[in-house]
Structure formats: C-alpha cells, structure tokens
Amino acid sequence: MTNRTLTATRHTHPGGAAVVEVAGELDHHTAPELTRVIQETPFGPDAPVLIDLSALTYCDSTGITVLVMAYHRACKVDAPLFLVGLNTDLMHVFRIIGLDQLFSFQPTVEDAVKSHRG
C-alpha cells in the first residue's frame, strides 16, 4: 500500500482572491482534507476562489466530486471559481466527462486574477 499524501492550504492573494493550493494525491483517502479547506474558505461574489491544482499528482473520481461540490457551492452564492494549473492528463479527463463545460480554467493564479479583473 502506498502512503498517499495531500496538502491543501489556503491563503489570500494580494488581489483579494482566496487561493486554495492542492499538492499530492487527491483520492478517497485524502479528499476529506481538501473538503475541509474548501468548507472553511469564504465564497462570495466579491472575490474569486482559485483552486490551484498545479502540484496535484493524481486525482480520482472522489477528488473530482470534491471539485464539483466546490463548483455547486460557488454557484449558490454567485462566487467566481477558477481551477488553476491543471496538467494535461487531468484536463483531458475533465474534457471527456464534460466538466470543461462547468469550470473556468486558467494556467496560473496570476492569470486567474487578471481574468477575473477583466
């Protein structure tokens, strides 16, 4: 059995966005950590939430479910939500299952902040 690890931390970008940084493997065993951080993150129409997945090395269906739950939470309060830094493989999975139609993607946190400012 491999030792699955995930870190999920939140900080505020100087531009006001809440940035949730995710690193490691997001699966059934580690999803509760990301769920906790997302639940503790304030969502609202005034500042975007950026989920930075650039250091994510693995994501299974449980992890995708956590991200979809964040999307639904953002929609309920009209909060901008961006997924940032998805690798090619994960982006391919999102396209196959149609989640590229739900989420807004940006390559970097700075690109997401600029995109939100318009």
C-alpha positions as CSV (number, residue, x, y, z in Angstrom):
1,M,0.0,0.0,0.0
2,T,1.4,3.4,-0.9
3,N,1.4,6.3,1.5
4,R,-1.0,8.7,0.0
5,T,-0.4,12.3,1.0
6,L,-2.2,15.5,0.2
7,T,-1.7,19.0,1.4
8,A,-4.4,21.6,1.0
9,T,-3.8,25.1,2.2
10,R,-5.5,28.5,1.7
11,H,-4.1,32.0,1.6
12,T,-5.4,35.3,0.3
13,H,-3.8,36.7,-2.9
14,P,-2.8,40.4,-2.8
15,G,-5.6,41.0,-5.3
16,G,-8.2,39.6,-2.8
17,A,-8.8,36.1,-4.2
18,A,-8.9,33.1,-1.9
19,V,-6.3,30.7,-3.2
20,V,-6.5,27.0,-2.2
21,E,-3.3,25.2,-3.1
22,V,-3.5,21.5,-3.5
23,A,-0.5,19.2,-3.7
24,G,-0.1,15.4,-3.8
25,E,-2.7,12.7,-4.5
26,L,-6.4,13.5,-4.3
27,D,-8.4,10.3,-3.8
28,H,-10.8,8.6,-1.5
29,H,-8.3,8.7,1.4
30,T,-7.2,12.3,1.1
31,A,-10.3,14.0,-0.2
32,P,-11.6,14.9,3.3
33,E,-8.6,17.3,3.7
34,L,-9.5,19.3,0.6
35,T,-13.1,19.2,1.5
36,R,-12.3,20.7,4.9
37,V,-10.2,23.5,3.4
38,I,-12.9,24.3,0.8
39,Q,-15.6,24.3,3.5
40,E,-13.5,26.8,5.5
41,T,-12.9,29.0,2.5
42,P,-15.3,32.0,2.2
43,F,-17.2,32.0,-1.0
44,G,-19.0,35.2,-2.2
45,P,-19.5,37.4,-5.2
46,D,-16.8,39.9,-4.2
47,A,-13.7,37.8,-4.6
48,P,-12.9,34.7,-6.6
49,V,-11.9,31.4,-5.2
50,L,-8.9,29.9,-7.1
51,I,-8.2,26.2,-6.6
52,D,-4.5,25.7,-7.6
53,L,-4.0,22.2,-8.8
54,S,-0.6,22.7,-10.4
55,A,1.1,20.4,-7.8
56,L,-1.6,17.7,-7.9
57,T,0.0,14.4,-9.0
58,Y,-3.2,12.2,-9.0
59,C,-6.9,12.7,-8.9
60,D,-9.6,10.0,-8.9
61,S,-13.4,10.3,-9.1
62,T,-13.7,11.2,-5.4
63,G,-11.4,14.1,-5.9
64,I,-13.4,15.2,-8.9
65,T,-16.5,15.0,-6.8
66,V,-14.9,17.4,-4.2
67,L,-14.2,19.9,-7.0
68,V,-17.8,19.6,-8.3
69,M,-19.1,20.3,-4.8
70,A,-17.0,23.5,-4.7
71,Y,-18.5,24.4,-8.1
72,H,-22.0,24.0,-6.7
73,R,-21.2,26.0,-3.6
74,A,-19.8,28.8,-5.8
75,C,-22.9,28.8,-7.9
76,K,-25.2,29.1,-4.9
77,V,-23.6,32.4,-3.9
78,D,-22.6,33.6,-7.3
79,A,-18.9,33.4,-6.4
80,P,-16.3,33.2,-9.2
81,L,-14.4,29.9,-9.1
82,F,-11.3,29.0,-11.2
83,L,-9.4,25.8,-11.4
84,V,-5.7,26.7,-11.9
85,G,-2.8,24.8,-13.3
86,L,-4.4,21.5,-14.4
87,N,-1.9,19.2,-16.0
88,T,-2.6,17.8,-19.5
89,D,-3.8,14.4,-18.3
90,L,-6.3,15.9,-15.8
91,M,-7.6,18.4,-18.3
92,H,-8.1,15.5,-20.7
93,V,-10.3,13.7,-18.1
94,F,-12.3,16.9,-17.5
95,R,-13.0,17.2,-21.2
96,I,-14.0,13.6,-21.5
97,I,-16.5,13.8,-18.7
98,G,-17.8,17.2,-19.7
99,L,-16.5,19.2,-16.8
100,D,-14.7,21.6,-19.1
101,Q,-18.2,23.0,-19.7
102,L,-18.7,23.8,-16.0
103,F,-15.4,25.1,-14.7
104,S,-13.3,28.1,-15.7
105,F,-9.7,27.2,-16.1
106,Q,-6.5,29.3,-16.0
107,P,-2.9,28.2,-16.3
108,T,-1.7,30.2,-13.3
109,V,-3.0,32.0,-10.3
110,E,-1.9,35.3,-11.8
111,D,-3.8,34.6,-15.0
112,A,-6.9,33.8,-13.0
113,V,-6.7,37.0,-11.0
114,K,-6.2,39.0,-14.2
115,S,-9.1,37.2,-15.9
116,H,-11.4,38.0,-13.1
117,R,-10.5,41.7,-13.1
118,G,-11.4,41.8,-16.7
